[in-house]
Amino acid sequence: MLSQPFEKPVRVWVGLGFPRQLNTVVDAYQFVTQWCGNSPEQKAAIRACKAALAGEIDAETARGILVQFAKRKDILVEDGIMHPVTIAGRPSHL
């Protein structure tokens, strides 16, 4: 199993609005398999990560599917900037 790095990391909000950066296919696979749920987007992201780890698709294809999952779940940090977390635990840009 070869961990392929993404050309550009994917940043997502986790927990109570804390940012997490996913740098590789392995990072993404761990994130989507630990995500609570069973949506079609999550299943697609898991399949894409597995395929990338097996060398069946490239890391950027898996990244694109991961980004779609994160957008659908409204957890993607769109601008790539890690916004500070407020006292209430929500990102300050929301």
N, C-alpha and C positions, 0 to 999 in steps of 0.2 A: 504494500500500500504506500504510494508515493504522495506526499502532501504537496500539492501544487499551489504556489502563491497566486493571488489575484493581482492583476496589474494595478488596480486601485482597490483599497480595502472597502468593505461594506460596513457602514456604521448603523447600529440599531439601538433603539431604546429598550431597556430591560428593567424588570423590577418596578420600582417606583419612580421611573424616569431617569434611570442611570444609563449612560451610554456604554455600549460595548462595540469594540472593533473586531471585525472578522477579516483576517488577513489571508487565510488559506482555505482550501477545500475542506480540510480536516476541521478547522474552526467552524466553518459553515455547517458541516455535517453534525458536529456535536451540538451546535445551537438548535438546528431544526429538529433533531431527534429528542432533545430535552424540552422543546416547546410543548406546552400543554394544549392538546387539541388533536384533531384528526381531519383537517380540512383537505380538500383536493389540492390546494396550493402548497400545503405543507408536504403532502405525499409527493407532489411533483418535485419539490426542492430536495427531498430525501433521495428520490430516484436519481435526480441529476447529480447530486453529490456522489452517490455510489458509482454512477457511471463514470464520473470524472476520476474518482479514485481507482477505478478499474482500467482507466486509459481509453474508455470507449468514446468519451467526449472531452473537449478541452475545458480548462478551468474557467475561461471567460463565458462559456455557454452555461455552465453551472452557476456562475455568478449572476448572470442575467435572470435566471429562474429564481434564484434566491432574492434578488432585488424585487421581482414581481410579488413574491410571497410577502416580503417585508412591507411593500406598498399596500398590499391588500389588507394586512393586519394593522396598518397605520403605525408602524414602528420604525420606518426607515428615516434616518437622519438625512434629509434631502440635500441640504447644501454642503454636507461634508464637514460642517463646523460643529464641534462639540459644545453645545450651549450649556451654561452652568445650570445646576439644579437649584431650585428655590427651596426655602425652608419647608414648604408643604410637600416637597418631594416631586414636584412636577417640573418639567423643563421650563425655563423662563420664557421661551418663545411661544408657548401655548396659551 
